Amino acid sequence: MRFLLHLLVVTFVSFSATAHADDPEAMQILEKMTSAAKTLTYEGVFNYQSGRNLQSIRIFHRADENGELERMISLNGAAREVIRNNDMVTCINPDGKQVNISRRPLGRGFPSDLPRRFSSAAPYYEVKMGGKSRIAGKEAYQLLITPIDNYRYGYHLWVDAETYLLLKSELIGQDGDVLETFSFSSVSTGEPIPDYKFKSLLADDDMVWHKTEPENPIDIDKHSHEFEWQVNWLPDGFALVALQTRLRANNGADVEQRVYSDGLSSVSVFIEKIRAKHNHLHGASHVGGINAFGTIMNAHFVTVVGEVPAVTVEKIGSAIAFTPVDQE
């Protein structure tokens, strides 16, 4: 159930007119796709493939005066459900007898988040029209999203020509290979969805419920000069968008996590003090489109993880430095 778990690893801003697109029709479709993602009610089944891992997921999505309500149910592999009520996310894991409730994190999001993330990141990608296709029985426009540099991936999108719902997306590597695919096999829009379809069938009284309360927001600009760990290089457009210091590793060590994003792509930096008999990634690793780079610095494990090319996480990791903050 990697996809549903990976959903939980961007602030959204309006489209910027400084985008590098030279195709006005493509940009118009992108804007309509962004609007459709938060205003359409739909249900269907989509497939998510990363490498050899293929998952089928049923989705219900309702948009009304109360905002957005979304439920996803795994159809193969381990049973899992994820229910999102605006920014509150409930993950139900019957095998582990756990229900986890928290606010939607930054980084990769739900399929309905993807169009808004494209809108936010438009200045760092070229957007052009491709050909037309049929996806899930519907005529679809193709959009070709190409990054302006080699530090992020590209995308191919297929958008319903009638409703502008995103029907399919492909994550494109630097060599043109398809790294990950999200695609509806069936979908219907516009019909009311009754409340009971948003109720979990997996949760029961025997499960252990965990609720993570949101931390007070940190004024990143105000406190950035106080950070002992500095990231001295980031791709153009990437900025620090989230910081959390209350995570706990399995061995009890405090872990600091920072999330850097251009609005679409995101990278997390984890900093953890070394403890005895603790294994840790050293060097490079990858799974599908996710790359990681680990190193040891100043008696700490430093790990950079993101859905970006390997060169990006390695270059960010090599540019991290420890500078003690003067205590007055």
PECORKA-V910988 format. One record per pair of residues at least 6 apart in sequence whose ideal C-beta (glycine too) atoms are under 7 Angstrom apart, sorted by the first residue. I is the first residue (numbers start at 1). J is the second residue. Records with the same first field share a line. If there is no record, write none. Layout:
I->J + J
//
This chain:
1->55 + 74 + 77 + 78 + 80
2->50 + 53
3->48 + 55 + 57
4->72 + 74 + 80 + 82
6->108
7->82 + 108 + 109 + 110
8->89 + 91 + 105
9->105 + 107 + 108
10->106 + 117 + 120 + 241 + 261 + 263 + 266
11->241
12->116 + 120
13->120
15->31 + 119 + 122
16->122 + 123
18->123
19->27 + 122 + 123 + 127
20->123 + 125 + 126 + 148
21->27 + 126 + 127 + 128
23->127 + 128 + 129
25->129
26->127 + 128 + 129 + 143
27->127
29->141 + 143 + 159 + 164
30->118 + 119 + 127 + 143
32->164
33->115 + 159 + 164 + 166
34->115 + 116 + 119
36->163 + 164 + 165
37->112 + 115 + 116 + 166
38->63 + 68
39->63
40->63 + 163 + 165 + 189
41->61 + 62 + 63 + 189 + 190 + 193
42->61 + 165 + 187 + 188 + 189
43->59 + 60 + 188 + 193
44->59 + 184 + 186 + 187 + 188
45->56 + 58 + 185 + 186
46->57 + 59 + 111 + 182 + 183 + 184 + 185
47->54 + 55 + 56 + 183 + 185
48->55 + 57 + 182
49->180 + 181
50->180 + 288 + 289
51->288
55->74 + 76 + 77
56->75 + 76
57->72 + 73 + 74 + 75
58->72 + 73 + 75
59->70 + 72
60->70 + 71 + 193 + 197 + 198
61->70 + 112
62->69 + 193
67->86
68->86
69->85 + 198
70->84 + 110 + 112
71->81 + 83 + 197 + 198
72->81 + 82
73->81
74->80
78->95
79->94 + 95 + 202
80->92 + 93
81->92 + 200 + 202
82->89 + 91
83->90 + 198 + 200
84->104 + 110
87->103 + 104
88->101 + 103
89->102 + 103 + 104
90->99 + 101
91->100
92->99 + 200 + 202 + 203
94->202
97->206 + 207 + 208
98->207 + 208 + 210
99->203 + 207 + 209
100->210
101->210 + 211 + 212
102->212
103->214
106->241 + 242 + 259 + 261 + 266
107->259 + 266 + 268
108->266 + 307
109->117
111->182
114->166 + 169
115->166
117->263 + 264
118->145 + 264
120->263 + 264
121->262 + 263 + 264
123->237
124->147 + 148 + 236 + 237 + 262
125->145 + 146 + 147 + 148
126->146 + 148
127->143 + 145
128->144
129->141 + 143
130->142 + 143 + 144 + 156
131->142
132->139 + 140 + 141 + 142
133->140 + 142 + 158
134->140
135->158 + 167 + 168 + 183 + 184
136->167 + 184 + 185 + 186 + 187
138->160 + 167
139->161
140->158 + 159 + 160 + 161 + 167
141->159 + 161
142->156 + 157 + 158
143->157 + 159
144->156
145->154 + 155 + 157
146->154
147->153 + 154
149->235 + 236
150->174 + 309 + 311
151->235 + 308 + 309 + 311 + 312
152->235 + 262 + 265 + 308
153->171 + 172 + 173 + 179 + 265 + 289 + 307 + 308 + 309
154->172
155->169 + 170 + 171 + 172
156->170 + 172
157->166 + 169
158->167 + 168
159->166 + 167
160->167
163->189
165->189
167->184 + 187
168->182 + 183 + 184
169->182
170->178 + 181
171->178 + 179 + 180 + 289
172->178
173->179
174->309
179->288 + 289
180->288 + 289
215->244 + 246
218->243
220->240 + 243
226->325
228->322 + 323 + 324 + 325
229->271 + 320 + 322
230->321 + 323
231->269 + 316 + 319 + 320
232->319 + 321
233->315 + 316 + 319
234->260 + 316
235->312
237->262
238->260 + 261 + 262
239->260
240->258 + 260
241->259 + 260 + 261
242->259
243->258
244->257
245->254 + 256
247->255 + 257
248->255
249->255 + 272
251->275 + 278
253->272 + 273 + 275
254->273
255->270 + 272
256->271
257->268 + 270
258->268 + 269
259->266 + 268
260->266 + 267
265->306 + 307 + 308
266->306
267->304 + 306 + 308 + 312 + 313 + 316
268->305 + 306
269->304
270->303
271->300 + 302
272->300 + 301
273->299 + 300
274->299 + 300 + 301
280->294 + 301
281->292 + 294 + 303
282->294 + 295 + 296
283->294
284->293 + 310 + 314
285->292
286->292 + 310
289->307
290->305 + 307
291->306 + 308 + 309 + 310 + 313
292->303 + 304 + 305 + 313
293->304 + 313 + 314 + 317
294->301 + 302 + 303
295->302 + 317
297->320 + 322
298->322
302->317 + 320
304->313 + 316 + 317
305->313
306->312 + 313
//
